[in-house]
Amino acid sequence: MELHEIKTAILTSDLNIQSINRLIDILEDKKTMDAKDTFSVGDKVWVVQKTKRTEGIIEKMAIKKAVVFMKGSKYRVPFSMLEIRS
């Protein structure tokens, strides 16, 4: 299914707020699973925030977040904020 087909199906459906929130949860879970498959311990990454990117190294991976060593400290960072550093 193409993205535009999904968009059209959502916009033309009669979903209530609860169903929309559940759909958001499902998409967030999918995003987390895909991101987790992308990274592993020891990877050099960028931690992407709204206005900056900070270099770091993944030290540990949990269910939804990674422990990233950056700027001399360890931080728990959601996978959705990480990008592989090339």
Secondary structure, 3 states (H helix, E strand, C coil): CCHHHHHHHHHHCCCCHHHHHHHHHHHHHHHHHHHHHHCCCCCEEEEECCCCEEEEEEEEECCCEEEEEECCEEEEEEHHHEEECC
